Amino acid sequence: MDLRGTDLRYVLTLHLALHGPATVVELIDALDYHGFCLRGRPSKAVSDALRWEIEHGRVHRLGRGRYGPAYIPRSTEYRIHQRVLALRTAVVAERRAKRCRPPQWYPPAEASNVDRGGARCGSSYRAPASPGPCWPTG
């Protein structure tokens, strides 16, 4: 999921508030870990987003490429937290949609009704006998 604008600022600000001071590289790694992507040069996108947060007093610049949390009003922190939770939920749903698509059955040219072949989740191997954890068994 691509992050930019307010969403990027909120994710970075909440990360700093929860985990303390971090470098730009650590913030980029945290975004990647949580499934977020940045367009263009990631280091520039992060520093630009944090510059706006510095101007509003929610983040402190501790040194070159290093940032730390500042005071965030309770109502603002609540709003940021809710937005970040919604973004993380969207990332999880996106990952599940990519991983757990329903199987597409393409019977081979000389297959009986017992032996059915097909692709599962975009790969080229044969579908297993049981549908696996992604699909209901009942």
Phi, psi and omega in degrees: 000127179284133177248140173197165176063223184300320181299315178297315180299317181294318180297316180294317181296317179293321178299315179295321180295324183275325188249355178085192184303146180206156175273168178299319180297318178296322178293319178296318178297321179294319177299316180296319179300321181275002174090017179262149179239155177237139177275151177073213180276113185303319182296323179290318179299317181293313182294324177295317180295319181287333176300319179295319180292327177297317180298331180263006172078015181264347181221145175249142172270120184266342182173186181295115178074014180231131184230155179221166182284155173233189181289132176237124177303149185302316181293324178292317179299320178298314180298316179297314182299316180296319180295317180294320177299320178296320179295317179294324176296319178296322178294317179298316179297321179295318178296318179295322180295323179287323185278327192240051174285149177297149182293147175251116185268123175235099182294139176297166185303320183242050182258144174274178181286350177273318182263102179245132178254161178178173179259142178233128177058037173080003180261176187252009180275166181287145179292142179288167180295321177262150184291343178090185187286347185279337186242146178293145183266348185265000000 
